[in-house]
Amino acid sequence: MTLDKQLLIANDIRDTFTNDTEFTYQEFDEWRKLLVIFSNLAKAHDDKFKQGLPNGSFKIYRGGTPNGFSWTLDKKIATWFATRFKLVGIEDNVHELTVTKDDVLWYNNERNEQEVVLLVDDGKSNV
């Protein structure tokens, strides 16, 4: 497969994840498989998918369970996600990780969420 085709498929996976998926836990194993495919396809294009990330170690945050794919560089955004269902009695914690660019699949700020996507394992996956 050519590098152009690899980039096209990787972009399709990223765009579908970002624009068409709200609760990835509902299809966790399927998304994990797709993100493994993304990781393999995007290796030659790391610079494109990680633009905007700091060099060295940096902190990322997640509102909800700690084993999700989507994180953020902004603690306020993670806090919003942790408390967005507070009116119906659901309130989650904000989790923090220290990572490097090598830990990240991609960075995306298209929705002003400073989203950082990681390949995580829920402990049950067969991938």
Rosetta constraint file for C-alpha pairs under 8 A:
AtomPair CA 1 CA 5 HARMONIC 6.38 0.50
AtomPair CA 1 CA 6 HARMONIC 6.71 0.50
AtomPair CA 2 CA 6 HARMONIC 6.29 0.50
AtomPair CA 3 CA 7 HARMONIC 6.11 0.50
AtomPair CA 3 CA 44 HARMONIC 7.68 0.50
AtomPair CA 4 CA 8 HARMONIC 6.21 0.50
AtomPair CA 5 CA 9 HARMONIC 6.24 0.50
AtomPair CA 6 CA 10 HARMONIC 6.10 0.50
AtomPair CA 6 CA 41 HARMONIC 5.26 0.50
AtomPair CA 6 CA 42 HARMONIC 7.02 0.50
AtomPair CA 7 CA 11 HARMONIC 6.01 0.50
AtomPair CA 7 CA 41 HARMONIC 6.85 0.50
AtomPair CA 7 CA 42 HARMONIC 6.51 0.50
AtomPair CA 7 CA 45 HARMONIC 7.27 0.50
AtomPair CA 8 CA 12 HARMONIC 6.25 0.50
AtomPair CA 9 CA 13 HARMONIC 6.31 0.50
AtomPair CA 9 CA 38 HARMONIC 7.79 0.50
AtomPair CA 9 CA 41 HARMONIC 7.64 0.50
AtomPair CA 10 CA 14 HARMONIC 6.25 0.50
AtomPair CA 10 CA 38 HARMONIC 5.18 0.50
AtomPair CA 10 CA 41 HARMONIC 6.04 0.50
AtomPair CA 10 CA 42 HARMONIC 6.09 0.50
AtomPair CA 11 CA 15 HARMONIC 5.92 0.50
AtomPair CA 12 CA 16 HARMONIC 6.01 0.50
AtomPair CA 13 CA 17 HARMONIC 6.13 0.50
AtomPair CA 13 CA 34 HARMONIC 7.15 0.50
AtomPair CA 13 CA 35 HARMONIC 7.70 0.50
AtomPair CA 13 CA 38 HARMONIC 6.72 0.50
AtomPair CA 14 CA 18 HARMONIC 6.09 0.50
AtomPair CA 14 CA 38 HARMONIC 7.84 0.50
AtomPair CA 15 CA 19 HARMONIC 5.79 0.50
AtomPair CA 15 CA 20 HARMONIC 7.73 0.50
AtomPair CA 16 CA 20 HARMONIC 5.13 0.50
AtomPair CA 16 CA 21 HARMONIC 6.82 0.50
AtomPair CA 17 CA 21 HARMONIC 5.27 0.50
AtomPair CA 24 CA 28 HARMONIC 5.56 0.50
AtomPair CA 24 CA 31 HARMONIC 6.89 0.50
AtomPair CA 24 CA 68 HARMONIC 7.87 0.50
AtomPair CA 24 CA 69 HARMONIC 7.90 0.50
AtomPair CA 25 CA 68 HARMONIC 7.44 0.50
AtomPair CA 27 CA 31 HARMONIC 6.09 0.50
AtomPair CA 28 CA 32 HARMONIC 6.03 0.50
AtomPair CA 29 CA 33 HARMONIC 6.25 0.50
AtomPair CA 29 CA 125 HARMONIC 6.08 0.50
AtomPair CA 29 CA 126 HARMONIC 7.96 0.50
AtomPair CA 29 CA 127 HARMONIC 7.83 0.50
AtomPair CA 30 CA 34 HARMONIC 6.35 0.50
AtomPair CA 31 CA 35 HARMONIC 6.03 0.50
AtomPair CA 32 CA 36 HARMONIC 6.22 0.50
AtomPair CA 32 CA 119 HARMONIC 6.94 0.50
AtomPair CA 32 CA 120 HARMONIC 7.56 0.50
AtomPair CA 32 CA 121 HARMONIC 7.84 0.50
AtomPair CA 32 CA 127 HARMONIC 7.57 0.50
AtomPair CA 33 CA 37 HARMONIC 6.40 0.50
AtomPair CA 33 CA 127 HARMONIC 6.52 0.50
AtomPair CA 34 CA 38 HARMONIC 6.12 0.50
AtomPair CA 35 CA 39 HARMONIC 6.02 0.50
AtomPair CA 35 CA 119 HARMONIC 6.61 0.50
AtomPair CA 36 CA 40 HARMONIC 6.37 0.50
AtomPair CA 36 CA 119 HARMONIC 7.37 0.50
AtomPair CA 37 CA 41 HARMONIC 6.19 0.50
AtomPair CA 38 CA 42 HARMONIC 5.84 0.50
AtomPair CA 38 CA 105 HARMONIC 7.98 0.50
AtomPair CA 39 CA 43 HARMONIC 6.23 0.50
AtomPair CA 39 CA 105 HARMONIC 6.42 0.50
AtomPair CA 42 CA 46 HARMONIC 6.12 0.50
AtomPair CA 42 CA 49 HARMONIC 7.87 0.50
AtomPair CA 45 CA 49 HARMONIC 6.76 0.50
AtomPair CA 46 CA 50 HARMONIC 6.01 0.50
AtomPair CA 47 CA 51 HARMONIC 5.96 0.50
AtomPair CA 49 CA 105 HARMONIC 7.31 0.50
AtomPair CA 49 CA 106 HARMONIC 4.81 0.50
AtomPair CA 49 CA 107 HARMONIC 6.14 0.50
AtomPair CA 49 CA 108 HARMONIC 7.87 0.50
AtomPair CA 50 CA 101 HARMONIC 7.00 0.50
AtomPair CA 50 CA 104 HARMONIC 7.63 0.50
AtomPair CA 50 CA 105 HARMONIC 7.52 0.50
AtomPair CA 50 CA 106 HARMONIC 5.16 0.50
AtomPair CA 50 CA 107 HARMONIC 5.23 0.50
AtomPair CA 51 CA 107 HARMONIC 6.92 0.50
AtomPair CA 52 CA 107 HARMONIC 7.21 0.50
AtomPair CA 53 CA 101 HARMONIC 6.97 0.50
AtomPair CA 53 CA 107 HARMONIC 6.95 0.50
AtomPair CA 54 CA 58 HARMONIC 6.92 0.50
AtomPair CA 54 CA 101 HARMONIC 7.70 0.50
AtomPair CA 55 CA 100 HARMONIC 7.20 0.50
AtomPair CA 55 CA 101 HARMONIC 7.05 0.50
AtomPair CA 56 CA 100 HARMONIC 5.76 0.50
AtomPair CA 56 CA 101 HARMONIC 7.47 0.50
AtomPair CA 57 CA 98 HARMONIC 6.31 0.50
AtomPair CA 57 CA 99 HARMONIC 5.44 0.50
AtomPair CA 57 CA 100 HARMONIC 4.74 0.50
AtomPair CA 57 CA 101 HARMONIC 7.89 0.50
AtomPair CA 58 CA 98 HARMONIC 5.39 0.50
AtomPair CA 58 CA 99 HARMONIC 5.57 0.50
AtomPair CA 58 CA 100 HARMONIC 6.26 0.50
AtomPair CA 59 CA 73 HARMONIC 6.68 0.50
AtomPair CA 59 CA 96 HARMONIC 6.66 0.50
AtomPair CA 59 CA 97 HARMONIC 5.56 0.50
AtomPair CA 59 CA 98 HARMONIC 4.41 0.50
AtomPair CA 59 CA 99 HARMONIC 6.30 0.50
AtomPair CA 60 CA 71 HARMONIC 6.14 0.50
AtomPair CA 60 CA 72 HARMONIC 5.38 0.50
AtomPair CA 60 CA 73 HARMONIC 4.74 0.50
AtomPair CA 60 CA 74 HARMONIC 7.16 0.50
AtomPair CA 60 CA 75 HARMONIC 7.61 0.50
AtomPair CA 60 CA 96 HARMONIC 5.72 0.50
AtomPair CA 60 CA 97 HARMONIC 5.37 0.50
AtomPair CA 60 CA 98 HARMONIC 6.32 0.50
AtomPair CA 60 CA 99 HARMONIC 7.27 0.50
AtomPair CA 60 CA 116 HARMONIC 7.59 0.50
AtomPair CA 61 CA 71 HARMONIC 5.41 0.50
AtomPair CA 61 CA 72 HARMONIC 5.20 0.50
AtomPair CA 61 CA 73 HARMONIC 6.22 0.50
AtomPair CA 61 CA 74 HARMONIC 6.76 0.50
AtomPair CA 61 CA 75 HARMONIC 5.69 0.50
AtomPair CA 61 CA 78 HARMONIC 5.76 0.50
AtomPair CA 61 CA 94 HARMONIC 6.60 0.50
AtomPair CA 61 CA 95 HARMONIC 5.44 0.50
AtomPair CA 61 CA 96 HARMONIC 4.54 0.50
AtomPair CA 61 CA 97 HARMONIC 6.44 0.50
AtomPair CA 62 CA 66 HARMONIC 6.76 0.50
AtomPair CA 62 CA 68 HARMONIC 7.92 0.50
AtomPair CA 62 CA 70 HARMONIC 7.15 0.50
AtomPair CA 62 CA 71 HARMONIC 4.80 0.50
AtomPair CA 62 CA 72 HARMONIC 6.33 0.50
AtomPair CA 62 CA 75 HARMONIC 7.78 0.50
AtomPair CA 62 CA 78 HARMONIC 4.90 0.50
AtomPair CA 62 CA 79 HARMONIC 7.77 0.50
AtomPair CA 62 CA 81 HARMONIC 7.70 0.50
AtomPair CA 62 CA 82 HARMONIC 7.74 0.50
AtomPair CA 62 CA 94 HARMONIC 5.48 0.50
AtomPair CA 62 CA 95 HARMONIC 5.07 0.50
AtomPair CA 62 CA 96 HARMONIC 6.57 0.50
AtomPair CA 63 CA 71 HARMONIC 7.95 0.50
AtomPair CA 63 CA 78 HARMONIC 4.43 0.50
AtomPair CA 63 CA 79 HARMONIC 5.70 0.50
AtomPair CA 63 CA 80 HARMONIC 7.27 0.50
AtomPair CA 63 CA 81 HARMONIC 4.96 0.50
AtomPair CA 63 CA 82 HARMONIC 4.01 0.50
AtomPair CA 63 CA 83 HARMONIC 7.77 0.50
AtomPair CA 63 CA 92 HARMONIC 6.41 0.50
AtomPair CA 63 CA 93 HARMONIC 5.78 0.50
AtomPair CA 63 CA 94 HARMONIC 4.43 0.50
AtomPair CA 63 CA 95 HARMONIC 6.33 0.50
AtomPair CA 64 CA 68 HARMONIC 7.99 0.50
AtomPair CA 64 CA 81 HARMONIC 6.95 0.50
AtomPair CA 64 CA 82 HARMONIC 5.20 0.50
AtomPair CA 64 CA 92 HARMONIC 4.92 0.50
AtomPair CA 64 CA 93 HARMONIC 5.65 0.50
AtomPair CA 64 CA 94 HARMONIC 6.44 0.50
AtomPair CA 64 CA 95 HARMONIC 7.60 0.50
AtomPair CA 65 CA 92 HARMONIC 7.33 0.50
AtomPair CA 65 CA 93 HARMONIC 7.36 0.50
AtomPair CA 65 CA 95 HARMONIC 7.75 0.50
AtomPair CA 66 CA 95 HARMONIC 6.05 0.50
AtomPair CA 67 CA 120 HARMONIC 6.22 0.50
AtomPair CA 67 CA 121 HARMONIC 6.82 0.50
AtomPair CA 67 CA 122 HARMONIC 5.97 0.50
AtomPair CA 68 CA 120 HARMONIC 6.73 0.50
AtomPair CA 69 CA 117 HARMONIC 5.34 0.50
AtomPair CA 69 CA 118 HARMONIC 5.05 0.50
AtomPair CA 69 CA 119 HARMONIC 6.09 0.50
AtomPair CA 69 CA 120 HARMONIC 6.10 0.50
AtomPair CA 70 CA 115 HARMONIC 6.30 0.50
AtomPair CA 70 CA 116 HARMONIC 5.87 0.50
AtomPair CA 70 CA 117 HARMONIC 4.75 0.50
AtomPair CA 70 CA 118 HARMONIC 6.61 0.50
AtomPair CA 71 CA 78 HARMONIC 7.49 0.50
AtomPair CA 71 CA 115 HARMONIC 5.60 0.50
AtomPair CA 71 CA 116 HARMONIC 4.94 0.50
AtomPair CA 71 CA 117 HARMONIC 6.08 0.50
AtomPair CA 71 CA 118 HARMONIC 7.57 0.50
AtomPair CA 72 CA 77 HARMONIC 6.98 0.50
AtomPair CA 72 CA 78 HARMONIC 6.54 0.50
AtomPair CA 72 CA 113 HARMONIC 6.53 0.50
AtomPair CA 72 CA 114 HARMONIC 5.22 0.50
AtomPair CA 72 CA 115 HARMONIC 4.54 0.50
AtomPair CA 72 CA 116 HARMONIC 5.33 0.50
AtomPair CA 73 CA 114 HARMONIC 5.64 0.50
AtomPair CA 73 CA 115 HARMONIC 6.87 0.50
AtomPair CA 73 CA 116 HARMONIC 7.07 0.50
AtomPair CA 74 CA 78 HARMONIC 6.65 0.50
AtomPair CA 74 CA 113 HARMONIC 7.65 0.50
AtomPair CA 74 CA 114 HARMONIC 6.74 0.50
AtomPair CA 75 CA 79 HARMONIC 6.15 0.50
AtomPair CA 75 CA 94 HARMONIC 7.91 0.50
AtomPair CA 76 CA 80 HARMONIC 6.28 0.50
AtomPair CA 77 CA 81 HARMONIC 6.41 0.50
AtomPair CA 77 CA 113 HARMONIC 6.55 0.50
AtomPair CA 78 CA 82 HARMONIC 6.16 0.50
AtomPair CA 78 CA 94 HARMONIC 6.18 0.50
AtomPair CA 79 CA 83 HARMONIC 6.23 0.50
AtomPair CA 79 CA 93 HARMONIC 7.82 0.50
AtomPair CA 79 CA 94 HARMONIC 6.04 0.50
AtomPair CA 80 CA 84 HARMONIC 5.66 0.50
AtomPair CA 82 CA 91 HARMONIC 5.88 0.50
AtomPair CA 82 CA 92 HARMONIC 4.64 0.50
AtomPair CA 82 CA 93 HARMONIC 5.79 0.50
AtomPair CA 82 CA 94 HARMONIC 6.23 0.50
AtomPair CA 83 CA 90 HARMONIC 7.31 0.50
AtomPair CA 83 CA 91 HARMONIC 5.02 0.50
AtomPair CA 83 CA 92 HARMONIC 6.35 0.50
AtomPair CA 84 CA 91 HARMONIC 7.54 0.50
AtomPair CA 85 CA 89 HARMONIC 6.73 0.50
AtomPair CA 85 CA 90 HARMONIC 5.23 0.50
AtomPair CA 85 CA 91 HARMONIC 6.38 0.50
AtomPair CA 86 CA 90 HARMONIC 4.89 0.50
AtomPair CA 86 CA 91 HARMONIC 5.20 0.50
AtomPair CA 99 CA 103 HARMONIC 6.00 0.50
AtomPair CA 99 CA 104 HARMONIC 7.71 0.50
AtomPair CA 100 CA 104 HARMONIC 7.03 0.50
AtomPair CA 103 CA 118 HARMONIC 6.69 0.50
AtomPair CA 104 CA 116 HARMONIC 6.68 0.50
AtomPair CA 104 CA 117 HARMONIC 5.96 0.50
AtomPair CA 104 CA 118 HARMONIC 5.06 0.50
AtomPair CA 104 CA 119 HARMONIC 7.48 0.50
AtomPair CA 105 CA 116 HARMONIC 7.58 0.50
AtomPair CA 105 CA 117 HARMONIC 5.54 0.50
AtomPair CA 105 CA 118 HARMONIC 5.53 0.50
AtomPair CA 105 CA 119 HARMONIC 6.89 0.50
AtomPair CA 106 CA 116 HARMONIC 6.00 0.50
AtomPair CA 106 CA 117 HARMONIC 5.50 0.50
AtomPair CA 106 CA 118 HARMONIC 7.60 0.50
AtomPair CA 107 CA 114 HARMONIC 7.07 0.50
AtomPair CA 107 CA 115 HARMONIC 5.68 0.50
AtomPair CA 107 CA 116 HARMONIC 4.62 0.50
AtomPair CA 107 CA 117 HARMONIC 6.47 0.50
AtomPair CA 108 CA 113 HARMONIC 7.83 0.50
AtomPair CA 108 CA 114 HARMONIC 5.99 0.50
AtomPair CA 108 CA 115 HARMONIC 5.16 0.50
AtomPair CA 108 CA 116 HARMONIC 6.57 0.50
AtomPair CA 109 CA 113 HARMONIC 5.65 0.50
AtomPair CA 109 CA 114 HARMONIC 4.54 0.50
AtomPair CA 109 CA 115 HARMONIC 5.96 0.50
AtomPair CA 110 CA 114 HARMONIC 7.95 0.50
AtomPair CA 121 CA 125 HARMONIC 6.55 0.50
